[in-house]
Amino acid sequence: MRVIFSRADLVYMWLGPSSDDVDRVMDFISRVGPRAFASGVLDSKLHGRPGQEVHDYIKTRPPSNEVDTNDDTAGSELARFYFDLLHERGLYAAPQGGLLTGIVDLLQRDYWHRIWIIQEVALAKDAVVMCGDRSVSLDMFDATFTAVWACKTSGIFNLHPEYHGYGARLLSNMYGTSKPLITRSLRRRRDQIRLADILVELSAAPKRPFYTASDPRDIVFGLLGVIDDRGKLGLRADYSMALVEVFSVLTRALIREGNESSRRFDLDLCVPRREKADNLPTWVSDWRVVGKYGIRSFPINHYHAFDATVGIPPPLLATNNVDCINFAVLRRPGCRVDVIKEVMPPPKRVQYDEWQRSQIADANGWLSAVFNFAGLGPETSPGEDYVWRTIMCHKLRKYGQITVATSEDIAWLIRRIMRRERVDISTLTEDQVEFIRRGLYDLSRAQPKLQTLRDQLAYVVHEWPEYLGAMNRDRTLFKTMKGMFGLGHVAIRAGDVVTLLWGVRSPIILRPRECVGFELVGDAYVDGIMHGEFLDTKPTEREFDIY
């Protein structure tokens, strides 16, 4: 298949029958696409982003409703193209139907998530997208939507109030997560195409799967013709292998090469399953579910802020399971930290449809439960900071970057925000003001209408429980025998063991099996050991067999 599609002069991509709204989209691409492509939207140096020159041009030039459309502000053709794209009225909210409806329809077609399509689109020298009786070049299609989503996700629509309704009904990740087009883009830039870049997906699915396969083994086999790390991963197409073996070999291969992959994969990305589908080992991801929804719980180390095993390299895992008699067993060296003594009942969560991530039902009630579980008294003090560090863990930012430590001024402010205590804004330091504006999110982008510090603080106080509850979805707090405080998956229970596994940057919770070995119960945040502190105790190394 690789040879056929890479040698074809032209590949036709049939998306199915059309509609009036989709016809509008195809006509829009025919009109806008050539200019988008000629302007350099797909330039490999830009990686699909507008760039600072475009940002500055749009910020400098007033919107079209304030100045003659023949304004002669100096700018490149690319900048002028993006400016004009921001003034396409069809890309703004409409009561029903229209261009936005057609775009959503077109990009949610089954075509885009079929696993075998990925190599067809990626390898084609030239391709035509066909829908109904209309057709457009794939390059024009790609340039058009790359530009549309660049306007939506790069923040340039926030540069003037006129642009705030831009792409209102378009999910931010609907286009940027299209696996066929991502893979084609990597190939166009002559970047390495790694299996993890296609299969590992942390964002929420845009109301359609990221990838699917009629035979789930093709999630692996259908990509071998397009990835560059096939040999390194030791993968091959063998339909005599059962699903459990294919997924086990795949997960082991990704773990083994995770340090070199642009999307690092290890046990902290393996989410505990409520049911053991097809007898998959607990350490093996169900790639059917990942393909449909993405990895549904954010890993503790999502922002790469921690390394609990710093300085200890990951073990060498054999390619063909020669280190294990049973392919379904993963052996990892590490150390035992402690045993879980008590687990906080997880909060009730709601999910509005199968594609959306669950939300906490009562954020303020959850925060009150945290107070009670931690046993906090009525008076605030620095001694309670471990609680806020735990529920915030990787979510603390400073000036747009992750900060692993915080000043007493910021800690003081966090305590009062969490406890809903009054804050006198006239006494705040510059760092405290900056933290309010950019601590968890950049309010200049997230809420540009909030101009005064008082309004910004009120927004943060009101929104933090909801935000932290959402980021901690499917997680709950626990205490250990030695008095450690942590956050793990809702699957944890008393008696589970907190471990450090060499090469995994977050603690891993394991559950002893009745006979021998352990089951994986997911990653965790444990306050006081997230930066290698536990290694200073010179723990005894041991091997854990995970089933």
Secondary structure, 3 states (H helix, E strand, C coil): CHHHHHHCCCEEEECCCCCHHHHHHHHHHHHHHHHHHHHCCCCCCCCCCCCHHHHHHHHHCCCCCCCCCCCCCCCCHHHHHHHHHCCCHHHECCCCCCHHHHHHHHHCCHHHHEHHHHHHHHHCCCEEEEECCEEEEHHHHHHHHHHHHHHHHCCHHHCCHHHCCECCCCCCCCCCCCHHHHHHHHHHCCCCCCHHHHHCCCCCCCCCCCCECCCCCHHHHCCCCCCCCHHHHCCCCCCCCCHHHHHHHHHHHHHHCCCCCCCCCCHHHCCCCCCCHHHCCCCCCCHHHHHHHCCCCCCCCCCCCCCCCCCCCCCCCCCCCCCCCCCCCEEEEEEEEEEEEEECCCCCEECCCCCCCCEECCHHHHHHHHHHHHCCCCCCCHHHHHHHHHHHHHHCEECCEECCCCCHHHHHHHHHHHHCCCCCHHHCCHHHHHHHHHCCCCHHHHCCCCCCHHHHHHHHHHHHHHHHHHHCCCEEEEEECCCCEEEEECCCCCCCEEEEECCCCCCEEEEECCCCCEEEEEEEEECCCCCCHHHHHCCCCEEEEEC
